[in-house]
Amino acid sequence: MNKEYIFDAAVSLFRHQGIRATRMDDVAEFLHMSKRTLYEQFPSKEEFIVACIEYEMKKELETVDRLEYKTSSPLKFMSKLYLHSIRYLSSFHPSFFKDLKRFPSCNKKLDQYISILRIKFNEILLECIHLGLCVKDCDTFLFSAFLSIRLENIKNGVIYPQKEKTPGLSKFVIKSMLMGYMTDKGKEHIISI
């Protein structure tokens, strides 16, 4: 059994139950392996969690990169990236993020993920300005900070989005914000989002 399969299974359990509620016994049982075999590969639960989170963050950043290449317009990419990141973070049990604070290196990985998204949001807006889709005095820093703060609030347990309502609300939020920065050319593009 390869490590990626083990990590995927463990992250799935962490996602639905939280880290603290998921015991190594649960992971071993889910994988149909002995707990001893699991501990032979990972001497402690902490090392196991760190390896899982590092793997998950790497996998998620690869997903973000693939999303960028599939999108034809920077405005569509901005919208898809924001909606994807909201859905992704909302898919974790609220206690997951609280539990993650016990593992500083893991928490740092999640902070890096949000920082990377913030940089991407800023780069996309700069590209939109260059293409004439956004006005030149668009405050890219403020816009990307606003989007990132919502992600940080999910991570910090400040807001718990309702999974079934979030996509519509999030799409409305980003479209409304973008409309304020759009040129006429940009407004034609954003209608299709």
N, C-alpha and C positions, 0 to 999 in steps of 0.2 A: 504494500500500500504506500503510495507516494505521499510526500509531505503536503503537496498542494491539496490533495483530497482531504487529508486530515484537517488542514487549515480551513478549507471551505466548510467542512462539517462543523467544526468548532465555532467559526464565526456565525454560522446559521443559528446555532444554539445560543450564543451570546446575544445575537440580534433579537431573538424572541424572548429570552428569559433574563437577560442581563448577565454580567460577568460573575458577580458574587453568587447568584443563584445556580449557576452552571458548575457542577462539580466535575472533576476529572473522571469520576465514575460515569457520569452522564455522557461525556464525550466518548469514552471507551465503549460503553454500551451502544451508543448510536452508531459507532464504527464497527461493531461486532468484533472487538479486539479486547484483550485483557488490559487492565489498568497497568499492570507491570510492563507490558510491551510499550505502552504509551510513555511511561516514566523512563524507559530505556532510551527513548529518543529525546525526551525533554525531562531533565532531572527535577524541575520544579514547575508548579503551576504558573508562577510568575514568568519564568523563561518561556513557557508555552504561550502564554497570553501575549508577551512581547513579540514573539515570532509570528503569531496569528495576525496581530494588528499591523505589523510591518508588511506582511504579505498582502493583507486586505487593502492597505493604503496604496501599495504599489499597483495592485490590480485595479483599484478605482481610478488612479491617475491614467492608467492605460485606457480605461473606458472613456475618460474625458478626452484623451487624444484622439481616439477613434470617432467620437462624437464630432469633433472639430472637422475631421476629414470628410465626414458624410454630409456636412452642411454647406449649402451653396452660398449663403449670404451671411455676413458677419452679424447682422441683426437677428437672423434666425438662430445662429449659433449662440448668441448672447441669451436669447430666450430659452433655448433648449438646455444650455449649460446651467442656467439658474434653476429651471424647473427640475432638471435631473438632480442637482445637488440638494434641493429641498426634499425631493422624494427619497433620495439616498439617506440623508441624515434622519429623516422622519421614519425610516424603516426600522430603526433601532429602538428597542425598549428604552423608555426614559431612564431607567436605572443604569443602563449600559454606560452612559456618559458620566454619571455620578461614580460608578464603580471604576471607571477608567482613570479617574483622578488619583487613585491609589498607585498608579503605574506611570510615573512622570515621563518616561521615554515614550510611552504609548500616547499619552495626552499631547506630548510635543509633536508626534507624527500627525495627529488630527489637526493641531493648530497649523502645522506646515501645509496640510491639505487645504485648509481654509485660506491661508495666505496665498497659495498658488492660484486658487480660484479668484481671489481678489486681484492679483496681478493679471490674470487672463481677462477679467472683466474690464480692467483698465486698458489693456492692449487692444481689445475688441473695439472699445469706444474710440481709441486713437485711430484705428483703422477706418472706422465709420466717418470720422472727421476727414481723414485723408481722401476717402471716396466721395465726400460731399453728401453723406447721408445724415450727418450731425452738424450742428452749427459749430463754428470755430471756437466760440467761448464756452463750450461744453465743459463743465467741471468734472472731468473723468475721475479724479480722486474721490470726490464726494459721492458720485454715483456708485463707484465700485465699493466704497466703504459702506454705503447703505445696504447693498446686496450682501456683503460679507457679514455685517452685523446681524442680519436675520439668521444666517447660518450659525454664527456664534451663539445667538440666543437659543437656538435649538440645542446646540451642544451643551450649553450651560444650564439647560432646564428652565429657562425663563419663559419660553413658549413651547407648547406641545401642539403642533398642527394636527388638525383632524385629517386623517389620511384621505377620506373621500371628498373633502371640501378644498383641500390645499391646492391641487393643480389649477382649478378655476380661479381661485383667489390670487395665487402666485402669478398666473398668466396675466390677470388684470393689473396687478401691481406693476409688473415689469413693462407691460405695454403702455400704461399710463405714464410711468416715469420716462420711458423712451420718447413718447410723443412730445414731451416738453423740450427735448433736445434736438428733435428732427428738423431737417430742412424739408422742403416740399418733396424733393426726390426721396428722402428717407421715409416720409409719411406714406408714399406709394408702396414702398417695400414692407413697411411694418403692418399694413393692413392684411397682408397674406400670412402673418404669423399667427 
